[in-house]
Amino acid sequence: MKYILIIASVLCCSIIFGQIKPDFLPEDVNYEGLDVRCFCKPGIRNKSRSKGLEIEYGFMGKGMFKPEEGSVAAPFTTYHYLSQLEIDFKAPVLRTEKLNVLVGYKYFIENYDLNEIGADFSSTFNTLNDHHLKSNSLSLYMTRPLNETKYLALRFRYSTNGNYRNWINFNPKYAIYKGLVVYGIKPHEDLEWGIGLSFSQSFRRTYLIPFLIYNRNFNDHWGLEAVLPASIQLRYNINPKNLALFGFEYESQSYRLSVEETPQPTFDYAFNRSAVLVYGTLEHQFFRWIWSSLKFGFQMNFSTEFEGKTDLTSGFRVEPSNGLFISLGFFISPPDDLFD
């Protein structure tokens, strides 16, 4: 019980300080992809499900882009909703006692459906309304057991993020290069921890950030899964076919946004948004390989930045409204006894 009280206190503090932007986390930080457990030995007993193929649709209701430090004047731009679609695929290409290799592809798309467009930066908001924001990512995952209790994990990722019209665009201006390395220690099946380093180079910046992994089971039902400082979640295993997750995570995206306005020159932005999600998730097994997930909660947005990338492009910041969100997904997860 004391563990639950401690975790609840951490979550409450996160909510209280949620509106203070964590400057040590850039807008394009994303620790998704650390669950290389899918076909590998890392991971504790009763862990949340690993996903080989996932399709997820998310929705957040209406809101407003409020001004930050007088960046825009009334009337302000409002939106009906923000929707997201994600298709994520991972597959093994090599599995041995000394090395496991997976490849992955992820397609992520966001769409703002605007209601009213304000007078300031109207062409920019019109472009945001008329164009999908896309992210295509190619990934390589590798894990190598070092001995019975230690392992090394690496991930390399190439992404193209922007409002380009075709499915994918390999223009270097859209490119984001990411890599991370993890040194993990698993003394037994109910405890795993590790340290890692994340690297990214993009049209925004280059950074190197350390992080920590901590996964622990308190008993047969309760467990904790955390990648600090990005996310922490409490897990409750209801039965072998159902589990619940509660927690918070730092979520962000960056896109290259081109605004074409005749007869004016093309404006070029880096569109950067970030938020903290406080959520609950229910996962249910329909068949041996097929699972569903229902995620819902509250999204606390930080400032959204339109960063000018040319001398003629004036950057500005706005504050999107906070609000409720929900997402529904289906995924394929290999059975626990597949590799026994």
HELIX and SHEET records of a PDB file:
HELIX    1   1 LYS A    2  ILE A   16  1                                  15    
HELIX    2   2 VAL A   36  PHE A   39  5                                   4    
HELIX    3   3 SER A  122  ASP A  130  1                                   9    
HELIX    4   4 PRO A  172  TYR A  174  5                                   3    
SHEET    1   A15 LEU A  53  MET A  60  0                                        
SHEET    2   A15 THR A  78  ARG A  95 -1                                        
SHEET    3   A15 GLY A  63  PRO A  67 -1                                        
SHEET    4   A15 PHE A 316  PRO A 320 -1                                        
SHEET    5   A15 THR A 304  GLY A 308 -1                                        
SHEET    6   A15 PHE A 267  GLN A 285 -1                                        
SHEET    7   A15 ASN A 242  VAL A 259 -1                                        
SHEET    8   A15 SER A 231  ASN A 239 -1                                        
SHEET    9   A15 TRP A 222  LEU A 228 -1                                        
SHEET   10   A15 THR A 206  ASN A 217 -1                                        
SHEET   11   A15 LEU A 191  GLN A 201 -1                                        
SHEET   12   A15 ALA A 175  HIS A 188 -1                                        
SHEET   13   A15 LYS A 150  GLY A 162 -1                                        
SHEET   14   A15 LEU A 133  PRO A 145 -1                                        
SHEET   15   A15 ASN A 100  GLU A 116 -1                                        
SHEET    1   B 3 LEU A  53  MET A  60  0                                        
SHEET    2   B 3 GLY A 323  ILE A 332 -1                                        
SHEET    3   B 3 ILE A 290  ASN A 301 -1                                        
END                                                                             
